[in-house]
Amino acid sequence: MIKKLDVENLTHAFPEVAYDENYVIATFQIRAETRNMEKLALAVASEQATGTWIKVSGDSLDKLKKFGTKVVAIYEVPDWGADKVEDLPSLYIVQIAFPMDNFGDSIPMMLTSVFGNISAAGMLKWIDVAFPKKYIDKFQGPKFGVQGLRDLLGVQDRPLLNAMIKPNIGWTPDEGAEIFYQAAKGGVDIIKDDELLPADESYCPLEERVTKFMAKEKQVYEETGERTLYAVNITDRIEKLRDNSLRAIDKGANCLMLNVYTAGHGALQMLAEDPDINVPILAHVDFVGAYAGSSYTGISAPLVIGKLTRLAGADFQINGHPWGKFPVPFKTFYRSFKFFTQPWWHIKPMMYAASGGTTQLVVKNMVDAVGTDLILAAGGGVHGHPDGSCAGAKSMRQAIDAAVQGIDLIEYAKSHEELLRMAQMLDPDVLKNFDLLK
């Protein structure tokens, strides 16, 4: 059978195909024992487009030309020659180009098209995706982003401070409002519901909670001149999300929170692009470990929490860090921060909220690592202070001030009682450095 080059090369291209054609290029890591990686890569590519395991009557060359994928790169790591000695299956990096016509501007369909069935295909991990500008132009991204959050709060020159209401659940609106007041008065910029708090249950109704919290926000502003955002959890059944959001905003809510990895990126995009929802959206990271917890399967953390969630429209997102109670590798923390914030045409940077065991003792580590355009998210670090939440918030702000000014934390604590008390509780050996306390 005669096969000309235009047919023989129909399923292959260079990565440059993304520059002037309508393709999105996904990068995969595959560990497999195979003598023909080309065949395996083509099978992976075909499975996510027009192909199946057997030729079907409706298939055609025209369909393949318009909707078919292309293998654009295969790299073996290392690039083994005749001197291969390793017994493990080879590790490959494979890039596949997907026509944009296959999924349009729907993030759920993009996820389905790029990684749907093959996500269960063994040791295969989706590690990155490159979108052409014509694809990104279909999306709005964050409405506020880093600078928008700063402008709302009137804070331009330091990391922001976030705290969640503790305990996680079980409190009434009145109890929560008092906790809110104490934390906000102490200097917390953003206070959020815990991700475990249902949006609207009888023991803590959404509208009552928002009304009482925002009354406290107004009171704190009158007393201190500082604004506080309240990120109310609106996570619920999909058909309730918009109604929850609008009811919260009607009662004065100035920020929303969505558990993105259970509700879905499509739900986040729906809320972010709604013109009636004109407040920032906090994306909570819970459940992401089900997607990004493995070295060999799933999706890489910077891709799913950074690029995809930013594209869907989150303004800031809770995520882990290397110095917390659930330490993430430094490379994941750093690369995720870059995916949150590095230039991306018109898509605004998304603010990184470092959470999970964030204490006064590690603030400098984060500022040294990624700068001051981040959020320090502390629950126990605020509410666990021996003198209460207001003192805890003050101690976190003092730790932030020390880091920004380049002053040693222990030295700064000598003249700041709230910081000293918390540092003493976190590390009793701190006292050994203070002659004045001996």
C-alpha positions as CSV (number, residue, x, y, z in Angstrom):
1,M,0.0,0.0,0.0
2,I,1.3,3.4,-1.0
3,K,1.5,5.9,1.9
4,K,2.8,9.4,1.1
5,L,4.5,11.6,3.7
6,D,1.4,13.7,4.3
7,V,-0.3,10.6,5.6
8,E,2.7,8.9,7.2
9,N,3.4,12.0,9.2
10,L,-0.1,12.9,10.0
11,T,0.2,11.8,13.7
12,H,3.6,13.5,14.3
13,A,4.9,17.1,14.4
14,F,7.4,19.3,16.1
15,P,6.4,21.3,19.2
16,E,6.3,24.4,16.9
17,V,2.9,23.2,15.8
18,A,1.5,25.1,18.8
19,Y,2.8,28.5,17.5
20,D,0.8,28.9,14.4
21,E,-1.9,26.2,14.6
22,N,-4.7,25.5,17.0
23,Y,-2.9,23.0,19.3
24,V,-2.4,22.6,23.0
25,I,0.7,20.6,23.9
26,A,0.6,18.4,27.0
27,T,3.7,16.9,28.5
28,F,3.6,13.5,30.1
29,Q,6.0,11.4,32.2
30,I,5.7,7.7,31.4
31,R,7.6,4.8,33.0
32,A,7.2,1.7,30.8
33,E,9.0,-1.4,29.7
34,T,8.6,-1.3,25.9
35,R,10.7,-1.9,22.9
36,N,8.5,0.5,20.8
37,M,7.8,3.7,22.7
38,E,6.6,5.3,19.4
39,K,3.8,2.8,19.3
40,L,2.9,3.3,22.9
41,A,2.9,7.1,22.6
42,L,0.7,6.9,19.5
43,A,-1.7,4.7,21.3
44,V,-1.9,7.2,24.2
45,A,-2.4,10.1,21.8
46,S,-5.0,8.3,19.8
47,E,-7.0,7.2,22.9
48,Q,-7.5,10.8,23.8
49,A,-8.9,11.8,20.4
50,T,-10.4,9.9,17.5
51,G,-9.0,6.4,18.1
52,T,-10.0,3.3,20.0
53,W,-8.4,-0.1,20.3
54,I,-9.8,-1.3,17.0
55,K,-10.6,0.4,13.6
56,V,-14.2,1.4,13.4
57,S,-16.3,2.1,10.3
58,G,-17.0,5.8,11.2
59,D,-13.3,6.6,11.2
60,S,-11.9,8.6,8.3
61,L,-8.8,10.5,7.2
62,D,-10.7,13.8,7.2
63,K,-11.6,13.3,10.9
64,L,-8.0,12.4,11.8
65,K,-6.7,15.5,10.1
66,K,-9.1,17.8,12.0
67,F,-9.5,16.1,15.4
68,G,-6.5,13.8,15.6
69,T,-3.6,14.4,18.1
70,K,0.1,14.5,17.2
71,V,3.1,13.1,19.0
72,V,5.5,16.1,19.0
73,A,8.4,14.8,21.2
74,I,9.7,11.6,22.9
75,Y,12.6,11.9,25.3
76,E,14.1,8.9,27.2
77,V,15.7,9.8,30.5
78,P,18.5,9.2,30.4
79,D,18.9,9.0,26.7
80,W,20.0,5.4,26.7
81,G,22.4,4.0,24.2
82,A,23.9,0.5,23.9
83,D,25.4,0.9,27.5
84,K,22.0,0.6,29.3
85,V,22.6,-1.1,32.6
86,E,19.5,-0.1,34.7
87,D,16.9,-2.8,35.4
88,L,14.0,-0.5,36.0
89,P,11.6,0.3,33.2
90,S,12.7,3.3,31.1
91,L,11.5,6.7,31.9
92,Y,10.2,8.8,29.0
93,I,9.0,12.3,28.6
94,V,6.3,12.4,25.8
95,Q,4.6,15.5,24.4
96,I,1.3,15.3,22.6
97,A,-0.5,18.1,20.7
98,F,-4.3,18.3,21.1
99,P,-6.4,20.3,18.7
100,M,-8.3,23.1,20.5
101,D,-11.4,22.3,18.5
102,N,-11.6,19.1,20.6
103,F,-12.6,20.9,23.8
104,G,-13.1,24.7,23.2
105,D,-13.1,26.9,26.3
106,S,-14.5,24.3,28.6
107,I,-11.9,23.3,31.3
108,P,-13.8,20.1,32.2
109,M,-13.6,19.0,28.5
110,M,-10.0,20.1,28.2
111,L,-9.2,17.9,31.2
112,T,-11.2,15.0,29.7
113,S,-9.5,15.4,26.3
114,V,-6.0,15.7,27.5
115,F,-5.9,13.2,30.4
116,G,-9.3,11.5,30.7
117,N,-9.0,7.8,30.0
118,I,-5.2,7.6,30.0
119,S,-5.1,8.9,33.7
120,A,-5.8,5.2,34.6
121,A,-3.1,3.8,32.2
122,G,-0.5,2.8,34.7
123,M,2.7,4.8,35.4
124,L,1.7,7.9,33.4
125,K,1.8,11.4,34.9
126,W,0.7,14.7,33.3
127,I,3.4,17.1,34.2
128,D,2.7,20.3,32.2
129,V,0.7,21.8,29.4
130,A,1.5,24.7,27.0
131,F,-1.4,26.7,25.8
132,P,-1.2,29.1,22.8
133,K,-2.2,32.6,23.3
134,K,-5.3,32.1,21.2
135,Y,-6.5,29.6,23.7
136,I,-5.7,31.7,26.8
137,D,-7.6,34.6,25.1
138,K,-10.8,32.5,25.7
139,F,-10.4,32.9,29.5
140,Q,-10.7,35.8,32.0
141,G,-8.5,34.4,34.8
142,P,-8.5,36.1,38.2
143,K,-10.7,39.2,38.5
144,F,-8.5,40.7,41.2
145,G,-5.2,38.7,41.6
146,V,-2.3,39.9,43.6
147,Q,-2.6,43.7,43.0
148,G,-6.4,43.6,43.2
149,L,-6.3,42.0,46.7
150,R,-3.7,44.6,47.8
151,D,-5.9,47.4,46.6
152,L,-9.0,46.2,48.3
153,L,-7.1,45.9,51.6
154,G,-5.0,49.0,51.2
155,V,-1.8,47.1,51.9
156,Q,1.0,47.4,49.4
157,D,4.3,46.8,51.1
158,R,4.2,43.5,53.1
159,P,2.9,39.9,53.0
160,L,-0.8,39.6,53.8
161,L,-2.0,37.7,56.9
162,N,-4.8,35.1,56.7
163,A,-6.4,33.2,59.5
164,M,-9.2,30.7,59.5
165,I,-11.9,30.4,62.2
166,K,-10.8,27.8,64.7
167,P,-12.1,25.3,65.8
168,N,-12.9,24.1,62.3
169,I,-16.6,23.4,62.8
170,G,-19.2,23.4,65.5
171,W,-19.4,27.1,66.3
172,T,-22.4,29.3,66.1
173,P,-22.5,32.6,64.1
174,D,-22.2,34.5,67.4
175,E,-19.2,32.5,68.5
176,G,-17.5,32.8,65.1
177,A,-18.1,36.5,65.0
178,E,-16.3,37.0,68.3
179,I,-13.3,35.0,67.0
180,F,-13.4,37.0,63.8
181,Y,-13.4,40.3,65.7
182,Q,-10.4,39.3,67.9
183,A,-8.3,38.1,64.9
184,A,-9.2,41.1,62.7
185,K,-8.5,43.6,65.5
186,G,-5.1,42.0,66.0
187,G,-4.3,42.6,62.3
188,V,-5.5,39.7,60.2
189,D,-6.2,40.8,56.6
190,I,-8.2,37.9,55.4
191,I,-10.3,35.6,57.6
192,K,-11.8,32.5,56.0
193,D,-14.2,29.7,57.0
194,D,-12.5,26.3,57.4
195,E,-13.0,24.2,54.3
196,L,-14.8,21.6,56.6
197,L,-17.6,24.1,57.5
198,P,-20.7,23.5,55.4
199,A,-21.9,26.5,53.4
200,D,-25.3,26.7,54.9
201,E,-26.3,24.3,57.7
202,S,-28.8,24.9,60.5
203,Y,-26.2,25.4,63.3
204,C,-24.4,28.0,61.3
205,P,-26.6,29.5,58.5
206,L,-24.8,31.3,55.7
207,E,-26.8,34.6,55.8
208,E,-26.7,35.0,59.6
209,R,-22.9,34.1,59.6
210,V,-22.1,36.6,56.9
211,T,-24.2,39.4,58.4
212,K,-22.6,39.1,61.9
213,F,-19.1,38.7,60.6
214,M,-19.3,41.7,58.3
215,A,-20.7,43.8,61.2
216,K,-17.5,42.9,63.1
217,E,-15.5,43.9,60.0
218,K,-17.0,47.3,60.0
219,Q,-16.4,47.7,63.7
220,V,-12.7,46.8,63.3
221,Y,-12.3,49.2,60.5
222,E,-13.8,52.0,62.6
223,E,-11.4,51.1,65.4
224,T,-8.2,50.4,63.5
225,G,-8.6,51.8,60.0
226,E,-7.7,48.4,58.5
227,R,-10.0,46.4,56.2
228,T,-10.6,42.6,56.6
229,L,-11.8,40.3,53.8
230,Y,-14.1,37.5,54.9
231,A,-13.8,34.4,52.6
232,V,-17.1,32.6,53.2
233,N,-17.3,29.0,52.2
234,I,-20.0,28.6,49.5
235,T,-19.0,25.0,48.5
236,D,-22.1,23.0,48.0
237,R,-24.1,21.0,45.4
238,I,-23.3,22.6,42.0
239,E,-26.7,24.0,41.4
240,K,-26.5,25.9,44.8
241,L,-23.1,27.5,44.2
242,R,-24.2,30.7,42.4
243,D,-27.2,31.2,44.8
244,N,-24.9,30.7,47.8
245,S,-22.5,33.3,46.4
246,L,-25.2,35.9,45.6
247,R,-26.9,35.5,49.0
248,A,-23.5,35.9,50.7
249,I,-22.7,39.0,48.7
250,D,-26.2,40.5,49.3
251,K,-25.4,40.2,53.0
252,G,-22.1,42.1,52.6
253,A,-19.6,39.3,51.9
254,N,-16.4,40.8,50.4
255,C,-14.8,37.4,49.5
256,L,-15.8,33.9,48.7
257,M,-14.1,30.5,49.1
258,L,-14.6,27.4,47.0
259,N,-13.2,23.9,47.6
260,V,-12.1,23.7,44.0
261,Y,-10.8,20.1,43.8
262,T,-14.1,18.7,45.0
263,A,-16.4,21.2,43.2
264,G,-14.4,21.2,40.0
265,H,-12.5,23.8,37.9
266,G,-15.6,24.3,35.8
267,A,-17.5,25.5,38.9
268,L,-14.7,27.9,39.7
269,Q,-14.7,29.3,36.2
270,M,-18.4,29.7,36.3
271,L,-18.2,31.8,39.5
272,A,-15.1,33.8,38.5
273,E,-16.6,34.8,35.1
274,D,-20.0,35.7,36.5
275,P,-20.4,39.5,36.3
276,D,-22.6,39.6,39.4
277,I,-19.9,38.0,41.5
278,N,-17.6,41.0,42.0
279,V,-15.5,39.8,45.0
280,P,-12.3,37.8,45.1
281,I,-12.4,34.0,45.2
282,L,-10.2,31.9,47.4
283,A,-9.5,28.4,46.1
284,H,-9.0,25.9,48.8
285,V,-6.5,23.1,48.1
286,D,-8.2,20.3,50.0
287,F,-8.5,17.0,48.1
288,V,-5.7,17.9,45.6
289,G,-3.5,15.1,47.0
290,A,-5.9,12.7,45.2
291,Y,-4.7,14.3,41.9
292,A,-1.1,15.3,42.7
293,G,0.1,12.9,45.4
294,S,2.1,10.4,43.4
295,S,5.5,10.5,41.7
296,Y,4.3,8.3,38.8
297,T,0.6,8.9,38.3
298,G,-1.9,11.8,38.4
299,I,-1.1,15.5,37.7
300,S,2.0,17.5,38.8
301,A,1.2,19.9,41.7
302,P,2.4,23.1,40.0
303,L,0.2,22.3,37.0
304,V,-3.0,21.5,38.7
305,I,-2.9,24.0,41.6
306,G,-1.1,26.7,39.7
307,K,-1.7,26.9,36.0
308,L,-5.1,25.3,35.8
309,T,-6.6,26.9,38.9
310,R,-5.3,30.3,37.9
311,L,-6.7,29.9,34.4
312,A,-10.1,29.1,35.9
313,G,-10.1,32.3,37.8
314,A,-9.0,32.0,41.5
315,D,-7.6,35.2,43.0
316,F,-5.6,33.4,45.7
317,Q,-5.2,29.8,46.9
318,I,-4.3,28.0,50.1
319,N,-1.4,25.7,49.6
320,G,1.3,24.0,51.7
321,H,5.0,24.9,52.2
322,P,8.2,23.2,53.3
323,W,8.2,24.4,56.9
324,G,4.7,23.3,58.0
325,K,2.8,20.4,59.6
326,F,2.4,18.8,56.1
327,P,5.7,19.7,54.5
328,V,5.7,19.9,50.7
329,P,9.1,19.6,48.9
330,F,10.8,22.9,48.4
331,K,10.8,22.4,44.6
332,T,7.0,21.9,44.6
333,F,6.5,25.0,46.8
334,Y,8.8,27.1,44.6
335,R,7.6,25.9,41.2
336,S,4.0,26.3,42.3
337,F,4.6,29.9,43.4
338,K,6.0,30.6,39.9
339,F,3.0,29.0,38.2
340,F,0.8,31.2,40.5
341,T,2.6,34.4,39.6
342,Q,4.8,34.4,36.6
343,P,3.7,36.5,33.5
344,W,1.0,34.9,31.4
345,W,-0.3,37.3,28.8
346,H,-3.5,39.0,30.3
347,I,-4.0,36.4,33.1
348,K,-3.4,38.1,36.4
349,P,-1.1,36.6,39.0
350,M,-2.8,34.5,41.7
351,M,-1.6,35.1,45.2
352,Y,-0.1,32.1,47.1
353,A,-1.4,31.6,50.7
354,A,1.1,29.4,52.5
355,S,-0.8,27.3,55.0
356,G,-0.5,24.3,57.2
357,G,1.5,24.9,60.4
358,T,2.5,28.4,59.5
359,T,4.0,30.0,62.6
360,Q,5.9,33.1,63.5
361,L,9.2,31.2,63.4
362,V,9.0,30.4,59.7
363,V,7.8,33.7,58.2
364,K,11.3,34.7,57.3
365,N,11.9,31.4,55.5
366,M,9.0,32.1,53.2
367,V,9.9,35.8,52.5
368,D,13.5,34.9,51.8
369,A,12.3,32.1,49.4
370,V,9.7,33.9,47.3
371,G,9.5,37.6,48.3
372,T,6.8,39.6,49.9
373,D,3.9,39.1,47.5
374,L,2.4,36.2,49.3
375,I,-0.1,35.5,52.1
376,L,0.9,33.9,55.4
377,A,-2.1,31.7,56.3
378,A,-2.0,30.8,60.0
379,G,-4.7,29.2,62.1
380,G,-3.0,27.8,65.2
381,G,-0.3,30.5,64.8
382,V,-3.1,33.1,65.5
383,H,-5.7,31.4,67.7
384,G,-3.2,29.3,69.6
385,H,-1.5,32.3,71.3
386,P,-1.5,32.0,75.1
387,D,-3.2,35.4,75.3
388,G,-5.8,34.8,72.7
389,S,-6.5,35.4,69.0
390,C,-6.0,39.2,69.1
391,A,-2.5,38.7,70.6
392,G,-1.8,35.9,68.2
393,A,-2.6,38.1,65.2
394,K,-0.4,40.9,66.6
395,S,2.5,38.4,67.0
396,M,2.1,37.2,63.4
397,R,2.1,40.8,62.1
398,Q,5.2,41.5,64.2
399,A,6.9,38.4,62.7
400,I,6.0,39.8,59.2
401,D,7.4,43.2,60.1
402,A,10.7,41.7,61.3
403,A,11.1,39.7,58.1
404,V,10.3,42.7,55.9
405,Q,12.7,44.9,57.8
406,G,15.4,42.3,57.9
407,I,15.6,42.2,61.7
408,D,16.3,38.9,63.5
409,L,13.1,37.5,64.9
410,I,14.5,36.9,68.3
411,E,15.9,40.4,68.5
412,Y,12.6,41.9,67.4
413,A,10.7,39.9,70.0
414,K,12.7,41.6,72.8
415,S,10.6,44.7,72.3
416,H,7.3,43.0,71.2
417,E,5.6,41.2,73.9
418,E,3.0,39.3,71.8
419,L,5.8,37.8,69.6
420,L,7.9,37.0,72.6
421,R,5.1,35.1,74.3
422,M,4.3,33.0,71.2
423,A,7.9,32.3,70.4
424,Q,8.3,31.1,74.0
425,M,5.4,28.7,73.6
426,L,6.6,27.4,70.2
427,D,10.3,27.1,71.3
428,P,11.0,27.3,75.1
429,D,14.7,27.6,74.3
430,V,14.0,31.1,72.9
431,L,14.1,32.4,76.4
432,K,17.8,31.5,76.8
433,N,18.6,34.3,74.4
434,F,17.0,37.0,76.6
435,D,19.2,38.3,79.4
436,L,16.3,40.5,80.4
437,L,14.1,37.5,81.3
438,K,16.7,35.6,83.3
